[in-house]
Amino acid sequence: MWNEPYLETCCRSALHRLKLSGHGGRPADAPDAPCLNRLSHMGLACSEGNDRFILTGAGHARHRTEILKLPV
């Protein structure tokens, strides 16, 4: 049974770009900032004090299952 909130295509792309950015994260003023904010509200990303978004543990897990299609 599916029990996770749906991610729009743009937000899935932002999640993948966030994963690819590594520990440096993505700047808050990036073109995908609305999606990064949405991911942050969902607990998949968090905002650093230096105006950058980084992936959370939940974000890593969601990327693994939704983007990479790996088993849980």
C-alpha positions, 0 to 999 in steps of 0.5 A: 500500500502506498502511504507516502505523499506524491512527488510531482515530476519537478520535485522528483527532479529537484530531489535527484539534483539535491542528491547529486549535489552531495554535502554542499547542497543546493542554493536556496535561490536556485531555479528549483527553490519552490520544489526545495521548499516543498521537499523541506516541508515534507522532511526530505530536505533541510535548510542550512544556515548558509541558505543551502538545502541538503538532503535528510535521511528521509530524503536519501531513503525516498531517493533510493526507492522513488528515483533509483527504484531500489527495494526498501 
